[in-house]
Amino acid sequence: MVALKFTEQCKDPEMNNLIRIFPVACLTFFIASNVFADYKTMEKESFVKKVSSPLIDLPNGRVPFDSTLTGGQPTFEQLKKAGETGFKAVINLRTAGERPDPEQESTWVKGFGMEYFHIPIAGAKGLTVQNAQLFAEALSKTENYPLIVHCKGGDRVGAMFALKAFHIDGKNKEEALLIGERAGLKSLTKAVKKALER
């Protein structure tokens, strides 16, 4: 009886139009909802990705992890902009003999309202488990994010992320090297591989 009524209703031109329109409307709604969801996802894109370029365009700048900007030496203006745009901390891996002097950078960073960590990494000699532990400790504090991690050009940054991944996070050598490369590891790759064998 229900089937008969449905068949009879289908003979009605208005009902036929509704039957044709309904699936189209459903498809349109499905597409629109997905587009809206993608838009909301884009809105939630990493804060660091939004501000890292061109406002804070570090040499060899990368965003290897959410809320973490890595690269080479930021300028005074870039550090100022970092403080203004919401960064919470800066980790400097350069040594005391490099310029700008780490103590000077400390004054700048703190003056812009950010925390400052200085972990001097003197090339391959600085690639130690102890330094990886200090590095991991600075990265472990959630109140330090978003943050900037830098050296002169980004190579030591990548090296330290690789060491942290291996010695602290328990990653294997291949995974640790990939993490390091993602964070800027280049010319220190050979030294890092040797350090991961210790």
TORDOGU-721145 format. One line per field, with one value per residue: x, z, y of N, C-alpha, C, CB in turn; residue in three letters; residue number from 0. Coordinates in steps of 0.02 Angstrom, whole numbers. Glycine has a CB too. Layout:
n.x = [X|...]
n.z = [Z|...]
n.y = [Y|...]
ca.x = [X|...]
ca.z = [Z|...]
ca.y = [Y|...]
c.x = [X|...]
c.z = [Z|...]
c.y = [Y|...]
cb.x = [X|...]
cb.z = [Z|...]
cb.y = [Y|...]
rest = [ALA|...]
nr = [NUM|...]
# end
This chain:
n.x = [41|96|199|125|64|179|222|115|128|246|208|163|209|269|316|406|502|548|605|709|783|820|934|1033|1037|1080|1209|1267|1265|1351|1474|1492|1502|1620|1711|1699|1749|1882|1922|1912|2012|2123|2118|2161|2293|2467|2527|2658|2695|2622|2680|2815|2861|2835|2879|2969|3089|3199|3372|3386|3266|3145|2998|2995|2921|2761|2735|2870|3004|3145|3317|3442|3541|3438|3394|3405|3285|3203|3196|3132|3009|2969|2942|2836|2739|2704|2792|2872|2998|3177|3304|3473|3607|3734|3910|4009|4106|4052|3959|3803|3852|3809|3767|3725|3620|3538|3498|3423|3320|3256|3217|3117|3019|3030|3084|3254|3375|3537|3636|3784|3853|3990|4021|4058|4116|4032|3926|3859|3796|3763|3738|3629|3537|3521|3467|3348|3284|3256|3168|3063|2976|2817|2773|2862|2829|2755|2920|3089|3227|3396|3555|3702|3675|3581|3621|3679|3568|3483|3566|3564|3430|3426|3512|3442|3325|3376|3452|3370|3233|3224|3226|3271|3428|3407|3282|3312|3406|3327|3237|3328|3371|3254|3246|3352|3481|3633|3782|3839|3805|3885|3961|3858|3809|3918|3915|3798|3834|3901]
n.z = [0|44|-49|-165|-146|-146|-277|-345|-301|-360|-487|-485|-543|-463|-353|-417|-454|-328|-286|-377|-343|-210|-191|-254|-174|-55|-93|-123|3|71|4|30|170|188|126|211|328|290|277|409|463|400|459|585|566|603|717|711|578|515|557|531|407|302|411|510|443|449|411|318|372|454|495|583|678|757|820|830|773|673|628|559|627|702|670|763|741|700|814|897|830|848|986|988|913|986|1019|1143|1189|1160|1098|1094|1007|980|1008|1135|1071|953|848|846|1018|1135|1263|1237|1152|1241|1323|1231|1197|1321|1351|1258|1313|1315|1358|1379|1321|1327|1248|1214|1068|1006|862|797|913|1012|1008|1111|1233|1352|1315|1233|1329|1402|1301|1275|1395|1394|1287|1337|1414|1417|1429|1357|1226|1079|1007|961|889|863|773|691|555|555|549|665|744|684|705|845|867|810|894|1015|979|966|1086|1192|1159|1112|978|828|734|599|601|689|615|508|574|616|492|447|533|496|482|397|342|456|461|449|568|660|636|683|817|857|870|987]
n.y = [-61|61|68|80|205|284|266|321|451|486|510|634|792|892|820|738|832|870|750|741|855|836|741|818|931|874|832|955|1014|929|951|1088|1087|1019|1104|1213|1154|1130|1262|1306|1228|1282|1405|1373|1349|1329|1448|1493|1468|1565|1685|1673|1710|1848|1919|1869|1815|1707|1662|1515|1476|1376|1277|1154|1087|1109|1270|1299|1385|1376|1413|1525|1663|1782|1953|2109|2179|2074|1996|2085|2093|1962|1958|2048|1982|1872|1766|1664|1624|1613|1511|1507|1443|1482|1522|1608|1683|1725|1840|1928|1959|1834|1878|2007|1979|1914|2020|2094|2002|1974|2103|2117|2043|1903|1735|1680|1567|1505|1395|1352|1286|1222|1187|1024|975|1012|927|839|720|780|914|889|852|971|1049|979|1000|1138|1140|1067|1139|1196|1326|1400|1408|1485|1464|1517|1438|1452|1464|1511|1485|1384|1252|1192|1192|1097|987|974|946|821|748|759|689|560|528|571|559|430|389|298|293|329|392|497|570|612|696|792|844|899|1005|1084|1028|1008|1026|970|839|721|728|720|591|518|557|497|368|354]
ca.x = [0|142|234|77|57|241|222|67|155|300|178|151|268|303|352|464|552|577|647|770|820|845|1004|1077|1043|1123|1278|1290|1277|1411|1532|1498|1525|1691|1749|1700|1795|1950|1935|1924|2077|2173|2119|2198|2361|2517|2541|2727|2696|2593|2722|2885|2878|2901|2896|3027|3116|3267|3412|3371|3210|3101|2951|2996|2868|2714|2757|2943|3037|3217|3355|3502|3539|3389|3417|3373|3215|3165|3184|3080|2946|2951|2910|2772|2690|2683|2841|2884|3067|3229|3360|3531|3658|3799|3959|4024|4149|4015|3923|3806|3870|3750|3743|3688|3557|3498|3469|3371|3264|3220|3186|3057|2971|3036|3135|3314|3416|3599|3670|3836|3873|4050|4027|4055|4137|3976|3872|3865|3734|3749|3706|3563|3494|3505|3424|3283|3253|3228|3111|3011|2932|2763|2765|2911|2804|2800|2989|3138|3291|3441|3628|3720|3641|3530|3650|3685|3499|3464|3608|3541|3366|3441|3538|3386|3281|3409|3472|3317|3167|3227|3219|3329|3474|3377|3229|3344|3436|3272|3214|3380|3369|3193|3257|3406|3545|3663|3853|3859|3775|3936|3977|3799|3809|3970|3891|3745|3865|3933]
ca.z = [0|46|-113|-214|-135|-167|-351|-368|-287|-408|-549|-475|-568|-409|-313|-457|-448|-261|-285|-414|-309|-144|-191|-273|-114|-8|-118|-115|75|89|-23|67|239|185|111|273|375|267|292|481|474|379|509|642|545|653|728|690|505|494|572|515|344|297|471|543|390|470|363|321|418|447|549|584|724|772|869|835|715|677|574|574|672|691|680|818|722|698|884|920|799|880|1049|974|883|1032|1037|1215|1208|1109|1117|1054|1009|960|1062|1161|1025|892|850|907|1079|1167|1318|1207|1128|1301|1343|1182|1202|1385|1344|1217|1351|1303|1395|1339|1339|1289|1252|1163|1032|967|806|811|983|1057|998|1167|1267|1403|1281|1211|1388|1415|1246|1286|1453|1372|1242|1372|1452|1373|1431|1312|1157|1024|1019|907|903|809|778|639|492|563|548|734|768|659|738|913|865|795|956|1062|956|977|1155|1241|1138|1096|906|800|700|537|620|719|561|470|616|612|426|445|574|468|479|330|341|515|458|464|639|697|630|729|885|872|883|1054]
ca.y = [0|118|70|105|277|316|264|370|518|499|533|705|828|928|771|717|885|865|690|757|908|814|718|873|973|838|835|1025|1025|890|986|1151|1074|1000|1165|1252|1120|1145|1332|1311|1197|1331|1458|1348|1336|1347|1519|1507|1470|1628|1743|1662|1741|1880|1959|1841|1774|1688|1625|1443|1470|1318|1263|1080|1065|1162|1320|1301|1416|1365|1444|1562|1720|1835|2022|2145|2193|2012|1977|2131|2072|1899|1975|2082|1936|1819|1715|1663|1609|1606|1469|1526|1391|1511|1526|1675|1720|1744|1904|1969|1925|1804|1919|2063|1952|1901|2085|2110|1955|1987|2168|2109|2004|1831|1698|1670|1510|1503|1330|1359|1225|1239|1140|952|963|1026|879|792|699|831|970|866|853|1042|1069|948|1032|1202|1127|1030|1184|1218|1399|1431|1406|1469|1484|1518|1405|1474|1469|1560|1470|1332|1184|1166|1182|1031|937|965|911|751|719|754|636|496|516|587|535|359|375|264|339|354|440|555|609|644|752|843|875|940|1065|1125|993|1002|1009|933|772|670|734|695|517|494|569|449|303|353]
c.x = [43|178|189|70|119|244|175|93|208|273|163|214|306|344|414|520|587|625|713|814|853|917|1054|1090|1088|1196|1308|1307|1342|1474|1545|1526|1598|1735|1754|1749|1867|1969|1951|1992|2132|2177|2160|2270|2410|2530|2610|2731|2670|2641|2795|2907|2821|2922|2960|3058|3189|3305|3399|3312|3164|3052|2945|2942|2823|2741|2832|2972|3112|3252|3418|3489|3484|3419|3382|3299|3173|3149|3129|3012|2922|2915|2841|2718|2675|2731|2858|2957|3112|3284|3417|3585|3727|3845|3974|4066|4115|3977|3854|3822|3807|3723|3703|3620|3510|3462|3412|3308|3222|3185|3122|3007|2974|3088|3195|3355|3478|3633|3723|3858|3931|4062|4021|4072|4080|3919|3878|3797|3714|3713|3637|3514|3473|3456|3353|3247|3221|3166|3052|2960|2879|2754|2814|2888|2753|2870|3031|3201|3338|3514|3647|3680|3588|3556|3655|3617|3475|3502|3583|3472|3376|3467|3484|3341|3310|3419|3416|3250|3166|3216|3280|3370|3442|3323|3260|3375|3383|3244|3263|3379|3309|3202|3317|3474|3570|3736|3877|3833|3825|3953|3919|3797|3860|3947|3837|3771|3896|3888]
c.z = [0|-20|-167|-209|-160|-243|-378|-358|-338|-474|-545|-497|-512|-367|-351|-453|-381|-256|-321|-376|-245|-146|-209|-213|-63|-29|-109|-42|96|66|17|137|240|170|174|323|356|284|366|499|456|429|570|625|597|656|700|614|479|502|549|451|322|359|504|495|406|412|372|368|402|505|552|627|738|829|879|769|723|619|599|618|655|704|742|802|721|769|914|894|830|946|1038|948|926|1046|1111|1234|1147|1137|1068|1062|988|1021|1080|1112|962|903|817|969|1113|1226|1293|1183|1186|1324|1297|1194|1265|1384|1302|1250|1341|1349|1350|1367|1295|1301|1198|1133|986|913|829|883|1032|1052|1050|1196|1318|1372|1256|1268|1405|1363|1257|1344|1434|1329|1278|1407|1406|1373|1386|1240|1143|1036|955|931|846|825|725|575|496|567|617|765|748|693|808|916|851|858|1008|1044|973|1052|1206|1223|1117|1023|882|758|638|552|648|665|520|508|613|546|419|482|550|463|408|336|402|516|477|538|681|695|678|801|905|885|952|1106]
c.y = [63|126|98|180|314|320|316|441|536|523|608|744|864|880|746|768|882|806|703|806|883|788|773|918|941|841|904|1038|989|926|1050|1140|1055|1060|1207|1221|1133|1216|1341|1281|1246|1388|1439|1331|1363|1421|1537|1511|1537|1686|1735|1695|1786|1918|1936|1791|1757|1656|1550|1429|1411|1315|1187|1049|1124|1206|1324|1327|1406|1401|1478|1622|1770|1904|2051|2157|2130|1987|2022|2110|2006|1912|2006|2035|1875|1763|1721|1653|1605|1562|1484|1473|1417|1518|1598|1716|1743|1809|1897|1927|1897|1845|1980|2038|1938|1964|2104|2068|1967|2055|2167|2062|1929|1800|1685|1612|1510|1436|1330|1292|1243|1186|1068|936|973|977|823|775|752|892|952|868|925|1068|1043|981|1099|1192|1095|1075|1215|1294|1435|1435|1461|1497|1484|1482|1423|1464|1521|1549|1415|1261|1153|1153|1112|975|922|931|837|715|709|695|567|482|526|555|461|342|336|314|370|407|504|600|645|704|809|881|920|1006|1106|1092|987|978|970|861|718|669|707|619|487|502|519|379|297|321]
cb.x = [-46|193|257|9|46|302|202|0|183|341|114|133|247|252|307|443|519|521|610|751|773|799|1012|1047|974|1102|1280|1236|1216|1408|1523|1431|1484|1702|1715|1629|1781|1956|1875|1868|2085|2155|2047|2163|2375|2582|2538|2775|2655|2529|2720|2899|2895|2901|2838|3009|3111|3264|3489|3433|3170|3142|2880|3063|2898|2645|2725|2972|3018|3233|3313|3537|3606|3327|3403|3408|3214|3204|3249|3096|2955|3014|2953|2783|2715|2623|2905|2844|3070|3257|3340|3557|3638|3789|4023|4060|4207|3967|3964|3741|3908|3767|3802|3728|3569|3543|3522|3397|3289|3269|3235|3075|2904|3054|3106|3356|3377|3646|3618|3897|3812|4113|4094|4101|4196|3950|3875|3911|3743|3813|3750|3568|3529|3570|3452|3292|3305|3281|3134|3041|2973|2697|2774|2976|2774|2773|3021|3155|3283|3428|3665|3795|3690|3482|3719|3725|3451|3474|3681|3538|3320|3493|3594|3345|3269|3476|3529|3308|3141|3179|3210|3308|3537|3346|3182|3399|3478|3216|3203|3448|3368|3133|3268|3413|3539|3661|3893|3836|3747|4000|3992|3734|3824|4036|3865|3695|3918|3950]
cb.z = [60|103|-133|-206|-61|-140|-376|-331|-216|-418|-564|-400|-620|-366|-296|-531|-457|-207|-317|-483|-293|-117|-240|-331|-84|-2|-193|-139|117|57|-98|70|271|131|54|304|375|190|273|521|434|309|530|671|476|639|804|715|476|532|645|511|289|239|520|612|321|529|370|344|418|443|536|607|790|791|935|851|708|675|538|511|672|736|617|831|653|660|926|898|723|892|1087|923|816|1007|993|1246|1248|1087|1115|1074|964|926|1043|1227|1006|871|817|917|1127|1191|1361|1148|1087|1357|1343|1111|1202|1445|1313|1147|1334|1229|1423|1339|1332|1308|1242|1192|992|1013|772|764|1002|1043|926|1221|1301|1438|1224|1181|1448|1413|1178|1299|1508|1334|1187|1422|1486|1394|1502|1315|1142|958|1070|885|911|794|767|623|441|508|516|778|741|584|741|950|812|739|984|1064|881|941|1173|1247|1082|1136|865|756|680|497|673|768|515|457|689|622|371|475|646|508|511|294|334|577|389|422|657|668|558|717|891|815|830|1076]
cb.y = [0|109|-1|71|292|278|194|361|521|436|494|721|879|965|711|707|954|858|629|786|966|760|660|914|987|764|815|1074|998|819|1003|1187|1019|947|1205|1256|1044|1133|1376|1275|1132|1359|1475|1288|1368|1311|1536|1453|1412|1642|1757|1587|1688|1927|1956|1809|1810|1640|1641|1404|1533|1253|1298|1056|1036|1132|1305|1231|1491|1290|1494|1583|1754|1824|2066|2213|2226|1958|1983|2203|2063|1856|2023|2138|1914|1790|1721|1609|1544|1676|1392|1596|1333|1580|1489|1670|1678|1688|1960|2007|1973|1735|1944|2093|1888|1874|2140|2099|1882|1983|2216|2083|2026|1818|1630|1734|1443|1562|1270|1394|1194|1244|1150|914|1008|1094|850|822|630|854|995|794|821|1085|1044|872|1043|1243|1081|985|1241|1185|1423|1394|1338|1497|1439|1592|1326|1547|1398|1556|1452|1336|1187|1216|1236|1027|961|1032|943|746|762|819|642|494|561|663|577|324|441|204|303|296|409|534|563|593|729|812|821|901|1045|1185|924|1071|1071|969|759|683|807|725|496|531|641|448|289|424]
rest = [MET|VAL|ALA|LEU|LYS|PHE|THR|GLU|GLN|CYS|LYS|ASP|PRO|GLU|MET|ASN|ASN|LEU|ILE|ARG|ILE|PHE|PRO|VAL|ALA|CYS|LEU|THR|PHE|PHE|ILE|ALA|SER|ASN|VAL|PHE|ALA|ASP|TYR|LYS|THR|MET|GLU|LYS|GLU|SER|PHE|VAL|LYS|LYS|VAL|SER|SER|PRO|LEU|ILE|ASP|LEU|PRO|ASN|GLY|ARG|VAL|PRO|PHE|ASP|SER|THR|LEU|THR|GLY|GLY|GLN|PRO|THR|PHE|GLU|GLN|LEU|LYS|LYS|ALA|GLY|GLU|THR|GLY|PHE|LYS|ALA|VAL|ILE|ASN|LEU|ARG|THR|ALA|GLY|GLU|ARG|PRO|ASP|PRO|GLU|GLN|GLU|SER|THR|TRP|VAL|LYS|GLY|PHE|GLY|MET|GLU|TYR|PHE|HIS|ILE|PRO|ILE|ALA|GLY|ALA|LYS|GLY|LEU|THR|VAL|GLN|ASN|ALA|GLN|LEU|PHE|ALA|GLU|ALA|LEU|SER|LYS|THR|GLU|ASN|TYR|PRO|LEU|ILE|VAL|HIS|CYS|LYS|GLY|GLY|ASP|ARG|VAL|GLY|ALA|MET|PHE|ALA|LEU|LYS|ALA|PHE|HIS|ILE|ASP|GLY|LYS|ASN|LYS|GLU|GLU|ALA|LEU|LEU|ILE|GLY|GLU|ARG|ALA|GLY|LEU|LYS|SER|LEU|THR|LYS|ALA|VAL|LYS|LYS|ALA|LEU|GLU|ARG]
nr = [0|1|2|3|4|5|6|7|8|9|10|11|12|13|14|15|16|17|18|19|20|21|22|23|24|25|26|27|28|29|30|31|32|33|34|35|36|37|38|39|40|41|42|43|44|45|46|47|48|49|50|51|52|53|54|55|56|57|58|59|60|61|62|63|64|65|66|67|68|69|70|71|72|73|74|75|76|77|78|79|80|81|82|83|84|85|86|87|88|89|90|91|92|93|94|95|96|97|98|99|100|101|102|103|104|105|106|107|108|109|110|111|112|113|114|115|116|117|118|119|120|121|122|123|124|125|126|127|128|129|130|131|132|133|134|135|136|137|138|139|140|141|142|143|144|145|146|147|148|149|150|151|152|153|154|155|156|157|158|159|160|161|162|163|164|165|166|167|168|169|170|171|172|173|174|175|176|177|178|179|180|181|182|183|184|185|186|187|188|189|190|191|192|193|194|195|196|197]
# end
